[in-house]
Amino acid sequence: MINRLKTPELFIPTCRAEMAARGWDELDILFISGDAYVDHPAFGVPLLARLLESAGYRVGIIAQPDWRDKQAFTGMGRPRLFAAVAAGAMDSMVNHYTAAKKRRNDDAYTPGNRAGARPNRAVIAYVAAIKGAFRGLPVIIGGIEASLRRLAHYDYWDDAVRRSILVDSKADLLLYGMAEFALLEVARRVAGGELPAQIHDLRGTAYLTSNPPANVIPLPSFDQVTADKKAFGEAFRLAETEQNPFSGRTLAQPHGHRCVVVNPPALPLTAAELDKLYALPFLRRPHSSYCEKIPAYEQIRFSITTHRGCFGGCAFCAIGMHQGKTIQSRSQQSVLAEVDTLATAPEFRGTISDLGGPSANMYGLSCNDAGAEEKCRRPSCLWPQRCSRLDCSDQAATKLLAQAQQRPGIKHLFVSSGVRFDLLPQQPAYFQRLIKHHVSGLLKVAPESFAPATLQMMRKAQPDLFSWFLKEFHQLNQGCGKRQGIVPYLMAAHPGTTLTQMIDVALFLVRNKLKVEQVQEFTPTPGTLSTCLYYTDRNPYTGKEIYVPRSREERQMQKALLLWHLPESAPLIRQALRICQRQKDGVELLGGR
Ligand code: SF4
């Protein structure tokens, strides 16, 4: 919660005193956010608020209000146009619970890393609270929670299919994806007298109606996807196939007597548009009333985002569904200007901790055939094999790193975002530069598995590419006299992974002397292909049934196999070897343990 005693006027107002300091007696738009207010472009609500502010709207932010207390929402009065609600940078259920459905006791987006500052299903709870506080006020929802729950979806925590969040929240309009320009347009039209619930023609939005337009792609209804897993898979496949912003069509999914209509995604931003966003007057720090550190801010305070989007299309990842497959890169000048701003910050000590994006080495990459890109239905440009139309040139990314490192005040420049190793065979100059100058000891890569069948299911590169990467990595390190390591990110219990496959993965790790520090246990988060595989036990594209490791016991054994080097893993590894009748592999896996 925000302590109102200190209220610097350059923050977006969070209370009446800050409104008064700007001479405002009323807001146009009120944001409600599940995250603490950090005035930095890496945080969605402040980014949108600064954009609306730059367009002349009077904007306020209520961060992490007590959803049980009506007064927590009324402090700045009723906004003139609408309220905009987001759960925060993460889905609130993912934020609150582990893969084992245990309650987490921390929250990196809250001062002091404290849990409990936001409700479960935050979008629904905040919309109810704000509608209770201001009767009849239009409410718009957005952010990752709303975006990925825009259609009927499987919810792991309820272990059931839930309705579109538009229906459950009773919001007037849903904005999905990054939403900057959709929100600006909504503000303009509402200021002109339209109601958000009547805006039906805007890209990147979803709405509820009794009269869906003609020429939509009809999806199986909520009732059908609840009753029939094949229908669920079909709805997912249809929705994923229409994600192309240039040619994707409008989707319609009946929910009872009404229909959720999802318009095509927003067009990717140009470099000039993205640059404008990053040039907004962010203070680049948490609201000054916070007394405790916010871990998510500490992590990014000396880092710079170079681009958004990802064309990898990994089955378990939501980035493609949220940010899109097209890489939207900032211009070099814009990134360098941010480097210079950072370099003059009083607390900056000369080290940029990260220059990257969802995958650092995708900066500046694109499809080299505009006509093909417009019609493309592939969910990934890299899977099942790299598309010949993908321009993988490392020129832009390499040049950017070189130039950024030469800016005054920069002693070290690291890349700590993940790097797509399957692009590196086409990016020798970037790879070399990365190893020589930009790894702070350990390089993060995400092979996720080494089992061919699992990798196929995950839409990831096959193990031979990782073996190539390992060899090159060691050679490049030797060449520049460095002894750096890699941190491989691996996932346990992904749909399609059997225990015996996981034993093979563990053997691959042992043979390559790879020790994994952290293993992600697969969590079926809303809106991904992997979640669809988990829920339906079937691949919606091939119709083939797949194996899903569900039991707690098997999930723990899979995790232990990936953490083969830890003494506490030994009993579970022995159990897995016994079940699969592969005790002979115990010698290699467990040594003398
Ligand atoms: S045509 Fe190829 S490179 Fe272009 S968007 Fe489609 S998959 Fe990607």
Residues whose N, C-alpha, C, O or C-beta is under 5 A from the ligand:
A	BS01	SF4	C367 A372 E373 C376 R378 S380 C381 C387 R389 L390
